[in-house]
Amino acid sequence: MAISMLRRDRLGKDAIRSRTGNMGDRIFQGAVTVAACSILILVVSIALKMVGSSMPAIDRFGLGFLTGRTWDPVFEEFGALPFIFGTVVSSLIALLIGGPIGLGAAIYLSELAPGWLRTALSFMIELLAAIPSVVYGVWGIFVMAAWLRSIVQPLLGTTLGFIPLFEGPPYGFGMLAGGLILAIMIVPTIAAVSRDVMMTVPNSQREGILALGATKWEMIRSVVVPYAGPGIIGAVMLGLGRALGETMAVTMLIGNRPEISASLFAPSYTMASVIANEFTEATSELYLSALIEIGLVLFGVTLMLNVFARLLVWHVTYRPTRG
């Protein structure tokens, strides 16, 4: 009887311990909870600090800061529209060029490439994503800008010069150069994420449509791409987020002139590059506040884009498989 009571008592204690967890489990849970919450606290603190530091410019210019076209530190007249224009246009050029290339590479890697080549190409794509942006910028200055100035821009000016997009002298540096270097930089992100998303498409979906007599192209077009559509959009949005926030490479190639021009050959400016170029020269409180407000706008845009992209990738990755 005594042994039976001791056994029941021990079992009761084990059950309580299993429900409450031991001391090590509680310490580990508390540590990882703090780590997770610290990220949120960091993001909120950055946003609050930027809002506080931007208040002089917000009070002085209001919404006119976002629509103003004059950037004159001497007379303390600041408008962010040229930088917003340069950021948006260069990012759109990057998406129009890099998006199809990245998607095509992802389709080939996930559906068509043999196993040995798939591994090598996937490694090379991931390696491209790890190259520092300043290296891309140096390559762009000495190789791409010279190629644009001597071949591409004169050819575009001769054949399509009647279109405002291709008017003007061939500088080599400018909006087109900035957009091209961003396109090269976002291809690895779009290709890698899209490939991973396509690999989650159930094989039963592919086998089903192939059994009905479809070709591989029809299988990719009708099954793989639609099924992975939200994740592909998420990959594109992640690439757009990088293009919006890229600093060094685009600073070295876009020309850094705060103006709005219809020509892609003309120099321009982005929100990230104006902060990098002029932050150390901001001698007045209002000048510094205006630069920080530009950073706040860029912070908000990239944050929303990345959250949206992550939600789309999560939607397709964790969607229940069918069949």
Secondary structure, DSSP 8 states (H G I E B T S, - for coil): -HHHHHHHHHHHHHHHHHHH--HHHHHHHHHHHHHHHHHHHHHHHHHHHHHHHHHHHHHHHTTHHHH---EETTTTEE--HHHHHHHHHHHHHHHHHHHHHHHHHHHIIIIIS-HHHHHHHHHHHHHHHHS-HHHHHHHIIIIIHHHIIIIIHHHHHHHHTTSGGG-S---S-SHHHHHHHHHHHHHHHHHHHHHHHHHTS-HHHHHHHHHTT--HHHHIIIIIHHHTHHHHHHHHHHHHHHHHH--HHHHHHSB------S-TTS-B--HHHHHHHHGGG--SHHHHHHHHHHHHHHHHHHHHHHHHHHHHHHHHHSS----
